[in-house]
Amino acid sequence: MTNQLNSFQKRKRKRSDLNQGEIDSKVFHEKVRDFIMEGTKSLVDSARSLQYLGPTEEAVLGPVPSQECGLSALCEMAKALPLVDDEEQEACVQTLDPDFTSHLDLFSRVTENRWDVATVVTLMGEEYVIPPQTAFLLSDFTRIQPLVRYGKKFDLIVLDPPWENKSVKRSRRYSFLPSSQLKQLPIPLLASSNCFVVTWVTNRPSHLRFVRDELYPHWGVEVVAQWFWVKVTTSGQFVFPLDSEHKKPYEVLVLGRYGSSVRYGKFDDHCFIFCNVFCTSLS
């Protein structure tokens, strides 16, 4: 009986102990908590004064049904497409014609909209609006060469990496990408001088440190600011409790400049908050 009790106590103590990653997350949250609380309150109060949000007593609706990430599914499909050789890649640029956009092969090739108006294309039964004077490549991470060969530079590059985490592993909604492989992205070949590079980061401090201390220096990108994306309901409440141990109502964006001659000082001095209003609470 004594041995069983000791074993139970050990198991209980082990479950309650925090690992280093959880400790780091707790420290990070405590550091930014007041900033997020005060900044969000200021934004929500302003939105209420303009009648953009409902009253605080408005009931929070039930969870939003989970939906598969459409873009992730398209990229998974692109993986199954055959590789093209170098000569084909040279010719892998197509220009949209507003009158013929329903039967285009948009995978693994650069597609341009050279017109001064937006164009609507249909892909797998869904319509997508392509802004004027833009180009895009719909492909897997490993098949980005057509965009490099395209030869044009970008003034803004936004990355939303499929970070590895327990939730993704359990649900298997999409494949995750090891942090080290992100360094293979040819950002210096795609970025114009003074290009803004923006990366969405999970609330795991190890990911934040990787972007700030390894990934951006590897690309020659200087960190200039850190933004917090805060999710609120139509009544201005956090979609999750701010101190929830499982999910936080905010995510981090790290902003950087490529090839800039301007020095920006400590990035902690350039923190901002912006809010996204969801119709209901999230599961």
N, C-alpha and C positions, 0 to 999 in steps of 0.2 A: 504493500500500500504506500509506504514511504517513497519507494523508488518511482512509483507511478505519479505521485504528487510532485516530486522533484522534476520529473520529465515534463509534466504539464506546465509547471512554472517556467521551465527553460523555454518551452515552445511559445508560451504567452509573452515572455520577455523578448524573445527573438522577433515576434511579429510586431511588437510595439517600437522596437529600435528603428531609427531612421538611418538609411544609408547615406553616403556622402552626397550623392546627387540630390536627395530629398532635403538634406541639411542646407545645401547651397541654394536650392529653390526657396526654402523658407526664409533664408537670410535676404535673398534678392527681393522677395515679396515684401518683407518688412521694410526694406529700404525705399521701395517705390510706392508703398501703400498710401501714405498721406498725400503724396503728389497726385496719384490717380484719383483718390477720393475728392480732394479739393478741386482739381481741374475738371473732373466730370460734373461735379455739382454746379460749377460756374457755367459750363456749357448747357447743362440741362435747364438751369434757371433761365438762361437767356432764351432757350428754345421754347420754354413754357410762356415766357412773356410775349413771344411772337405767335403763340398758339400753334406751334409745330408739334407739341407733345400734349398728351392727355393729362388729367389730374393724377396725383400720386396714389389716390385710393382706387384707381382703375384696376380691376381684377386682371391678374396675369393668366393668360390662356395656357392650355396644355402644351406638351412638348411638340416640336416640329418633327414630322416624320423624316427619318434619315433618307437622303437621296444620294444616288451614286454620282460621283464627280464625272460630268460629261467629258471634260477636257482630258482627264486622266484615262478614260476609256478610249478616247481617240488615239492617244499616244501609245497605249497598249496595243491597239490595232496596228499602228505604224510599225511596231517592232516586227510584225509578221511579214511585212512587205519585203520583197527581194532587194538586195543591195544593188546599186547602180555603179558602173565603172566611172573612171575619171572623165572620159569623153562625154558621157551622158550627163554627168554633174555640171559640166560647163554649160550645157543647154537647158539645165533645170530651172529656168525662169519663165514664168508665164504672166501675161498681162490680162487683167479682168476686162471683159467687155460687158457693159451693163445689160446688153440685150441677150447675152448667152452666159448665164451663170448657174444653170441648174444641173449641168452634167460635166462638171470639172473634176479633174483628179487633183486634189489639194494636198495630198500626202507627199512628203519628202521632196518638195520642190518649192522654191521661192515664188510667191504669188504677189503681184503688184496691183495696186489700184492707183493708176496715174491720173485719174480724173479728179476734178475739183469738187466732186460731190461723193457722198457715201454710196456704196454699192452693197446690195444684199445677195449673199450666196446661200445655196442650199446644200447641206451636207448631212447625209443619213436622216433625212426627213426634218431636220431642224434648220431654221434660218439664222444666219449670222450677218451682222452689219459690219462691213469693212470701211473704216474711215477713209476720207480722201487723202491722196498723196502718201500712202503707206504701203508697206510690204511686210509679209510674214512668212514664216516657215513652220508648218505643222509636221513635227517629226519627233522621233525618240531622241533622248539626250545623246546617244552614241552616233547620231546621224546629222550632226549640225554643220558639216562641211559645206553644203550648198549655200548656207548663209554667209560663211566666211568667204567663199568664192564669189559671192554676190558683189563684194568689194565696197559696199556703202557702209558708212559709220552711223552710229546711233547716239542721240543726245541724252536718252534716258533708257536705262536697262533695269527692269524690275524682275527680281527672282523670287519665286515662291517654292523653295525646294521641298520635296517629299521627305521631310525629316524622319528619321527613325524614332519611333516611340512605341510604348506598350499597347496603346489603343489601336494603332495601325496594324501591329503584329497580330492582335487578337481578331480584329474584324476582317483583315486581308482585303480592305477596300481598294488599295492600290499598292504598288511596289514602292518601298522606300529607297533612298539613295544614301549610301555611306558618306559622311562628311568629307572624307579624303578625296572622293571622286569629284566633288564640286570644283576642286582646283583645276580639273581638266577642261572646264569651260573656257573657251578662248576669249575672255572678256577684253584683253588688250587689243585683239584683232578686230573687235566689233565696236569698241567705244571711241567716240570722238574726243577731242581735247575738252576737258571740263565736263565730260559726261557725268550725269548723276547715276549712281548705282544704288538701287534700293533692294534690300533683302528682308523678306518676312522671316522672323525667327520665332520658334516656340518659346515657352517660358522656362525652358531648361537652361540654366546658366552656362552649361558646357557648350551648348550650341551658340549662345551669345558670345562667349569668349572665343570660340573658333572663328566666327565671322569677323570679329573685331581685331583679334590678335594674329590670326593665321591667314584666313581667306583673303581679306582685303589687302594686307601687305603683300601677299603673293601676287596679286593682280596689279599692284601699284595704285591701289585705291586708298585715299585717306578718309577716315571716319570723320564726319562733320556734325552729325546729329543723331539723336535717338528719339523715335516717335512711339507713342502707345496708342494702339487701336482699341478703343473701349466699346463693348457691345451693350446696348441698353434696349429696353422694351419701349413700346409706344407710350408708356406712362413714365418713362425716364428711369426705370429701375434697372439695376444690373441684371443681365440674363442669367448669371450664376451669382451666388453669394460671393462677395469680394474675397472672403477668407476661406473659400472652399478648398479642401485639401486635394480634390480630384480635378476640377476644372476651374480656371480663372476666367473672369469676364474681359480679359484684355490679352493682346498679343503685342509683340515688339517688332518695330521696323528699324533697321540700321541703315542710315543714309550716308553715302560717301561720294567723293569726287575723284574721277580718274584724270591723271595728268594735269592737275591744277597747280599753278604757281603760288596760289594763295594758301597761307597756313591758317588753320581754323581754331587752334587752341583745344582745350579739353572738351570732349564731346558731351560730358555730363552737364555742361553749361547751356546746351542746346537741346533741351528735352521739350517735346510738345505732345499734346493729346488731341485726338480727333475721335468722334463718336459715330457709330453705325447703329441705326435704329432697326431692330428686328420686330416683326409683327407679334411674335410670341416668345416665351422662354424656350431655351434650347435643351435638348436631352443630352 
